[in-house]
Amino acid sequence: MILFAAFASLFYVPGFLDMPLGVLTPRQLLSQLLFSVFALIALASLARSIERDPVWPWRPEFRRAMNSLFGRTP
């Protein structure tokens, strides 16, 4: 995820939303398209990690681990 976010930051075009599409150079347009692709991949991988990893506080596995760590019964 961090890798894709880093790639996305490489392709960011400042002021992109303020520019009309006809004014963009092909290089800026390609850069912005690559930024969008890598940013979407980074967001998708973050969503996947939130869904699958047990380290997020709202997951039952996390609550079970914290309860056992602090000696509480569920």
N, C-alpha and C positions, 0 to 999 in steps of 0.2 A: 504494500500500500504506500509506504513512504517513498519507494522508488518511483512509482507512477506519479505521485504528487510532486516529486522533484523534477521529473520530466515535464510535467505540466507547467511548472514555474519557468522552465527554460523557454517555453514557447509563448509566454504571455505577451500580448501587444497592448501597451498602455493606451487608454482612451478608446479602446475598440468600440465600446457601445455608443460613443459620441460621434463616430465616423459613419458617413453613409457608405453603403457597400460599394458604390461606384467609385469612391475615392481611394479605396484600399488598393494597394499594390498586390500583385500575385503573391509576393513573398509574405506580406502581412496576412493575407487571407489564408495561406497555407499554414503559417504559424498559428493563427487563431483556431483553425480547424484541428491542428495537432494538440493545441492546448485543451480544446473541448474534449477530444477523444481521451487524452490522458487524465483529465480531471474526472470524466465520467467513470473511467476504469478505477481510479482511486476511490471515488465515492462508492462504487459497487463493491470493491474489496473491503472497505470499511463496514458496509452493511453486512457483508458476509461474515466478517469477523465478529460483529455484534451478535449475529444470529447464532454462530457456532461456538465461539470461545466461552468457556465457563467462568471467565474472570470478570464479567460484567455484573454489577450489583443486583440486577433484577433477575438473574438466572438462579434457579433453585440450587445448582451445584455450588455457586458462590455462597449462598446463604447457609448451606449445609457445612461448607468448609469453615466459615466464620463461626457458626454455632459450635462446631467441634473444637475449634481453636480457643474459643473463650469458655469452653466447658458448659455450654448451655444445652438443654435438651430441646429437641424440636417440638 
